[in-house]
Structure formats: C-alpha cells, structure tokens
C-alpha cells in the first residue's frame, strides 16, 4: 500500500498545487463571495476551476496546506517514487 506524502516541515499530508500562466479550455469555474458584516457588502473570495477539458500552464509549485511551506521539490520526489497510476493527475 502506498504511503501518503509527508510535508518535510510539519508532517502534514495535504498540499495544493498552484499553476501560473494558465490557458484553460472548457472550464467550469466556481466563484466564492462572502458577506462582510462590517462593510455590509459581499467580498470576492476567489475562483476555483472545478473541471476543465485541458489546462496548459507555464509554471507551478506545491504548497503545504497546513504550514504553507513550499513543498514543490518534496512533492515532485514523492510523485516520482510512486508507481504510475494512470489516472492522469497533474504533477507538481
């Protein structure tokens, strides 16, 4: 059984991959809005690509979800050590 990725800084297993310079085709995008009681208006909370036909990007990096450390090299080493899954998941 495969062991999960482990952040070298804090030991957490979850991470996010941030892609920059993206061209996204056929995407479904979710936008978040949160009500701010102090200013009595909605504040835009960002966009999330839920699904897409294809994504082309210029660069990317991985960030630990717990401590926000840059774990790009650790994630890359982890993914390269895993057997190929054939599921088409993006690599960091």
KABEL-V861360 format. One line per field, one symbol per residue. psi: psi as a letter, one per 20 degrees, with the letter a starting at -180 (. if undefined). Layout:
# KABEL-V861360
psi = ???
This chain:
# KABEL-V861360
psi = ppqqqppigiiqiqrqpopqlqopplqppppppppohgilrqppjrqpohqqgqppqhrrqqpphgikqokghggggghhiqqphjijqqq.
